[in-house]
Amino acid sequence: MSPADIENTITENCPLAGTVVVIGEQRPYNTALICLDPDPAAAFAQRNRLTATTVAELAKNPGVLAAIEQGVAAANGKLSRVEQIKKYFVLPEVWEPGGDVLTATGKLELTPITTRYADTIESLYS
């Protein structure tokens, strides 16, 4: 099971998703942290006349969350049962390349992610 393949399947099926990290090693099932892609999220907000404008506001918006849910469900339909995402959390921020959690080339830095979001990740397994 390749986390990168699962992450790519989610982003391919969920137009609002930007960066996705799958957590599942040594866990009973896979979960994901999802960052919104700012440009498609802003376009979605405008198309749907949402009052939310920031990524933090959009990450809590029911319409955005429903669109993410549809995308994750579509991705899960293309993944094997053990690869499927059982729970996820939409983060109220965007990860930038060269920051704490992404390398300059956009690769995920798993240790800082699991440390920084430990409480959120644990809540997905409780």
N, C-alpha and C positions, 0 to 999 in steps of 0.2 A: 504494500500500500504506500503510495507516494503522496505526501502532503502537498507537494507542488502541483501534482495532477488534480487533486481535489480542489485546491485553491484556484487553479486555472478554469476548472469546470464551473465553479461558482461565478467567477468574474465574467465568463463567456455567457452565462445564462441570466445574469443579474446586471443590467446596464448601469444601475446606480452604485454598484460596488466598485470601489477603487482597490485599495490594498486589502487582502484577506490573508489571515493566518489561521491554519488549522492546528488545533491542539488535540492530541489523542494518544500520544505515546505513553504506555503504562497506565492508560485510563480505560474505563469500561466502554466508552464510545467517543466519537469525534465531536468536537465543538469548534466554533470559529469566532474570531474577532473580526469584524468587518468595518472598514473605514469607507465612508462615502467618497465617491469621485466628485469633486466640487463642481465641475462644469455640468455634467449630466444632472446632478442633484439640483443645481440652480435652474436649469432648463425645465426640469420636472416641476419645480416649485412655481415657475412662471406659467407653464402650461396649465397647471391645476389651480392657479390663482391662490397659492398658499401665502399666508402672511409671514411665515417663517422664512428668513433669508440667510441666516448663518448656518454653517455645517452643524454646529451644536444644536441649534433649534430644529433643523431638518432631521437630525438623528433621533429626535423624539416624536416627530410628526406621525400621526397614525397613517396618513396616506403614503408617506415614504416607507414606513415600516411594513405596510401591506405590500408595496412593490418589492421590497427586499424579500419578504416571505415568499412571494410568488417566484422570484428568481432562485431562491434556495430550494424551493420545492421542485422547480424545473431541473436544477442541477442534480438534486437527489435522485430524480427519475433517470438520470444518465449514469449514476454511480452504482457500484455494487452495494449490497446491504451494509457490509462492514465499513465501506468508505463514506457512507452518508453522514451528513451533519444532523445531529439530533437536537442541539441547541446552539444558539449564537447570540452575540451581543453586538449592536451597532454602536461604535464608538463616536463620541461627540467631537472628534478631531480628525485631522488629516495628517498622515505620516509623510514627511518630506524626505527625499533621498539625501543622505549625508547627515541625517539627524540621529537621535539616540537609538531608533529601532530599525532604520533602513540604512544600508551602506550607500555610498555615493552612486553605485550602479543600480540601486533599488532592490537589493537582496535583503531578505528579512534577517534580523539579528534576534534569534530566538531567545537567548538568555536574557537580554534586557527586556524583551516583551513579556516573558513569563514572570520576571521579577516585578516589573512596573504594574502589570495587570493581574497579579496573583489573586487578589480578592475577587475580581470580576470572573476570572477563570474558575476559581473554586465555587463561586455561586452558580456556575453553569453545571456543576456536578452535584449540587445539593438538592 
